[in-house]
């Protein structure tokens, strides 16, 4: 479904990604873990065309990412951001139907009907007419997930979807992502929630300094990593004191 081959990216003199190569199969959940600044979010942003990669290739559902193919790829791959990125002056349901109506040219009433279904799915059926500022962070992130699903994507990219949330709100967002995994949605998730990744992901990739240090079945990588660098990272994250 998603394939990166030899992807590199630099910001000025700073090399962010170095020869990153991996594939994500249809229906697979891949979690990217690693220290802050290691390049995890940049990987997602290159897949979605928010950042241009300097070298290598990115292919989504058989289509090579390029300036010409980017609009088509963005129809196939939705993204859920760390900071929600909702329009504050629009209601919840207006945020959700924005993409389907203006990008996919869907009938507004059909888009609205599906948005209502999606809000029910993420547990927010009663907040359709609220504005983002009236919602908790966890509720805003669930609206972000509903908005991503409204585009009927083949895959969703999650960029640290719980890092901006109060601890008590994390579980409600992870529950929605867990349900999507059970439904077979292809997902690439950047996360620091190691226990969640161990439970939900099919594959885990440990990224450090723009390099994939280790990848494999999530339970293996996150329980008994083979790379010393991965083990040290997990020890620090799971036993910070």
Helices and strands as residue ranges (DSSP letters): E 2-11, E 14-24, E 29-33, H 40-47, E 55-60, E 63-64, H 70-76, E 77-80, H 92-102, H 108-121, G 125-127, G 132-134, H 137-150, E 155-159, H 167-182, E 186-190, H 194-200, E 203-208, E 211-217, H 218-223, H 228-238
